Amino acid sequence: MERTSVYKQFVAMLELHCRSIQSGFTVALSGGVDSVVLLHLCHTYANQHEGVPIKAVYVNHGLSENAMRWQDFCEQLCKSLSVEFSAATVEVRPKRRVSLEAQARDARYLALDELALPGSALLLGQHADDQVETFLIRLKRGSGLQGLGAMKAVTQLQSGRNCLRPLLGVGRQDIEAFAKTFTLQHIEDESNQSDIFDRNFLRNQVLPLLKARFKGFVPSVLRSIELLQAQQALIDELSEQDLAVCIDNRCLVVEHLNKLSPLRQSNAVRAWLAIQHVDMPSKKQLEQILQQSLYARPDAQVNIQLAKGSVKLYRGKLYWVAKDQAPLQAISDISISEPLSLTDSRQLIVCKGKGVRFPLPSETVTVKFGDLTERVKPLGKPGHNTVKHWLKDLKVPTWERERVPLIFYNETLVAVVGYFVNESYASEQGIYWKEVDARA
């Protein structure tokens, strides 16, 4: 197995893109030929490199009556290889504006991430033919440069976990030949034969014709995708420069956005939404965002709905507001010596400098949310008033106020993170809390 070209390509991709191989790998195992071959490749690699842990995770979407049989197959396969195995059942319910395929994908990634080995890279079995199918599907949809770049070899989940596709340069024919050579058993998903789905139609009807007609069709498309990804990377560098000017505390400042050329305005909005891990808006939605924000009255409050939330305009700034955000719970007895992870992908880190005094040994530090009636006198402000009053005075939009972290020493509010500190606790040589995105 180690001498095959499939294994050599797998190892080359693994060692090129995995920063910490010793942290191990978690394989997304469906039981199909692609994931079964991937699991055997990982198993062989782990045997050659002692101490590299591997695990397999099967996700049952409940979309097939054979799902439990496939799960049993995957579990038995892992037992035969002495590989740790976990299974998850996810429920996929049809929603407006979101395809069933997209919902199943999101649920699958969430389950895989939760069950993966701590610190491990998540390995997926997508291969070269899958890449070409993705390219053609996005071409059919009229996707732009980023979409036509199809799948990347390495992506990052919202949790920060690296997601690697080590077989992206290997064709389906080579994978099936590998499985046949080493008599690797696998399951066949009956839905793969249904041409109702676009991907299956391309796989079963279109790609065989293209490969028969045009020699080297798949490698040629892969080269084009590689070029598109390189061009997108160049644009991403330009995007970073524009966002450095236009972003203020996760918001997009319309005044600065208006100074860019129309093409760079569109690109900046896309890049800003990408930072929020939002699916790219359609051309029509993007035009709406730009037209309604760039030409809005100073007091206008724009609200543009997308699939997973909305883009809102408030006092000259664009905000991304995710749909159905869960209320944030208070966290008691927090440490000032290590980052504090919140439940919405944010972290609070403590820095030394102008802020509030260090807590006394008798004081417990707590972070709360939504206590907007709490009264406080901010440093440099006249008199006491509610948190709600001061946040309104600071032009914080209503939907943001409930999610602003409030720091308490025992029962006293000492700091409103990112905005002000309690004058009675202020210190030039103290500490302050800084909010960062844990996904960045």
Salt bridges, closest charged atoms under 4 A:
ASP34 OD2 - HIS127 NE2 3.48
GLU84 OE2 - LYS55 NZ 3.73
GLU91 OE2 - ARG93 NE 2.83
ASP106 OD1 - ARG105 NE 3.74
ASP106 OD2 - LYS308 NZ 2.80
ASP113 OD1 - ARG161 NE 2.59
ASP129 OD2 - ARG172 NH1 3.52
ASP129 OD2 - LYS211 NZ 2.70
ASP130 OD2 - HIS127 NE2 3.27
ASP130 OD1 - ARG172 NH2 3.62
ASP130 OD1 - ARG203 NH2 3.78
GLU133 OE2 - ARG172 NH2 3.12
GLU133 OE1 - ARG199 NH1 3.28
GLU133 OE1 - ARG203 NH2 3.15
GLU188 OE2 - HIS186 ND1 3.82
ASP198 OD2 - LYS140 NZ 3.16
ASP242 OD1 - ARG264 NH2 2.58
ASP248 OD2 - LYS317 NZ 2.64
ASP279 OD2 - LYS308 NZ 3.70
ASP299 OD1 - ARG297 NE 3.27
ASP344 OD2 - ARG346 NE 2.88
ASP344 OD2 - ARG403 NH2 3.59
GLU363 OE2 - ARG357 NH2 2.89
ASP393 OD2 - LYS381 NZ 3.45
GLU411 OE1 - LYS368 NZ 3.82
GLU423 OE1 - LYS377 NZ 2.87
GLU435 OE2 - ARG250 NH2 3.20
GLU435 OE1 - ARG346 NH1 3.02
ASP437 OD2 - ARG439 NH2 3.04
